Amino acid sequence: MHKMKLAIFDTHAYDREALTAANARYAHDITYLEPRLTRETASLASGFPAVCSFVNDRVDAQALATLHSGGTRLIALRSAGYNHVDLDQACGLGLVVVRVPEYSPHAVAEHTAALVLALNRKIHRAYNRVREANFSLEGLVGFDLFGKTCGIVGTGKIGAVVARIMQGFGCRLLAFDLNPNESLATEVSVRYTDLSELYREADIISLHVPLAPTTHHLIDAAALAQMKPGVMLINTGRGALLDSRALIDALKRGQVGAAGLDVYEEEEGVFFRNLSDQVLQDDVLARLLTFPNVLITSHQAFLTREALANIADTTLANVSAFERGEHLLNEVRAEQVLATVP
């Protein structure tokens, strides 16, 4: 059994519980750190050959230089996404980056469905009303999902599970992906099409593509203008897939009828923190929170016991494989970062 000294940043009670349980199989020397990994905190990892980072850390060139000078050789991401890491700089410094390519597509897909149902049937508004003894049904009218068109952008593991769930509600399914999943198309009657048709036809649009330079603001003002008036838009992928200011304009016009967001493009430093006793400094996020037809959760789609256990196990297995000098199946290299949509 190979034991490695590992500093794990941005940890919460649920992280520590899952990682400690998983580490019974690996016996690494783990130090849990509450701060996010940034250029200001990277020096905390001095003397640690391996560090573990989460999605809202900022592992930029300066942070990487500090890690490298402190003796770090491995950056283990406990996430599928890696857009928060400067991979070119990591490669230049000889730092190895590994990730958790999948942990529970069901967790994220089921949260996607939860947002759809809550927004459609106004569960969040009804809950607050009843708590105040307001039993009126005015303003709570939804629609049958049966027979509606659901557009799925990205049909990887998560998007495929979303397709199966929405088929269960009796939805007609449209999808866009550069690499269509033909077996999925047969299994659940998904019809692959281009983005323009998907935007025009879909009553519900759900985003499940990685963030890359060509997917940044995939949903912008021009894309929103093509959509069916009153469309429901769901984003459980990455915040910057969606132009938040353009979304606000579309919500004000009624072009977007409802939006469910588990991610936000400027969530760094906000999500995963309790700011209830502070004034929210992000004016765009504050404006989004004023809409009764917008439901925002704080990047919790992944947060199931099963997903946390899988994340912890894969992360520590990656560290063990690195320590043993084995081939790293989950290594991320700069040249592997390819565009997912044009």
Secondary structure, DSSP 8 states (H G I E B T S, - for coil): ----EEEE-S--HHHHHHHHHHTTTT--EEEE--S--STTTGGGGTT-SEEEE-TT--B-HHHHHHHHHTT--EEEESSS--TTB-HHHHHHHT-EEE--S-S-HHHHHHHHHHHHHHHHTTHHHHHHHHHTT----TT------TT-EEEEE--SHHHHHHHHHHHHTT-EEEEE-SS--HHHHHHH-EEE--HHHHHHH-SEEEE-----TTTTTSB-HHHHHHS-TTEEEEE-S-GGGB-HHHHHHHHHHTSEEEEEES--TT-TTTTTS--TTS----HHHHHHTT-TTEEE--S-TT-SHHHHHHHHHHHHHHHHHHHTT---TTB--GGG---S--
